[in-house]
Amino acid sequence: MAASSEYLRTLWSCAFREASAPPEVCLEDVHEAAAANKLIRLMYGKSVKVKSFDDAVHLLRLADKWGCVHVSERVADFVKENM
């Protein structure tokens, strides 16, 4: 996952205290948790279903937050097409 996410790569690098702890990411709410599930599937090359515009926006926000540029670009295109 770190290869696909600048945020996770930095968080888990040896320069941070979190690197020696088991991998853990705190999510802000249920929407972010659902988006994380989709984002992780995408990072591993799986497909996901985005059921609503709001789902797409939550996924875009998290992909941007985690620095997943490729996913951010794909989801941003989807959001633009469905505005």
N, C-alpha and C positions, 0 to 999 in steps of 0.2 A: 504494500500500500504506500509505503514511503516513496517509492519510485514514481508514483503518480501524483503525489501531493507534497508541495513545498512545505505546507504547514506541518504535516506529520513527519516529514523528513527532518525538519528543524527541531520539532518537539522531541523526537526520539534520537537525535544525534548525541554523540558522546559529550558534547559541551554543556548539556543541560542535565539537571538533577533527575528529570523524568526518564532519562535514558537508562538508568540503572533499575528503575521500577518496572513492574509488568506494564505492557502497553495499555494505556487507558486514555480515553477521550471523554470529557464531560460535555453533555448535550444540554441545551437550554430548555427545551420543551418537547412535547410529543411530536410536533411538526418537524422539529429538527431531527428527532430520532427516526422518524419515517423517511426523511430525506437522506439520513446517513445510511440507512439500509439500502436504499436505491443507489446512492453514490458508491458504496462499497461494491455492490454488484457490478456497476459500470466499470469500476477500477479493475475488476477481475475479468472484464470482457463479457459479462453477461448482459442480457437485455432486461429492461424494466418497462413497466407500463406506468405512464403518467396519466392519472385519471382526471385531473382537473388543472386549470390554469394556476390555481393556488399551489398545487403540488409542484408544478414546474417552477414556480417562483421560489418556493422553499428549497428545492433542489439546486436552483441557480445560486441562491444566497450561500448555501453550504459549500458548493463547489468553489465558489469565489473565496469564501473564508478559508477553506483548506488549500487553496492554491492549485486546484485541479483545472489547469488551463484548458485542456482538451475537452473535458466535460463541460466546463463553463461555456465554451464557444458553442458546443452543440446544443445545450439547453437554451442559451440566449437566442440562437436562431429559431428554436421551437417557440419560445415566448414571443418573439417578434412576429412570427407567422400567425400566431393565434391571439393577437391583441385585438 
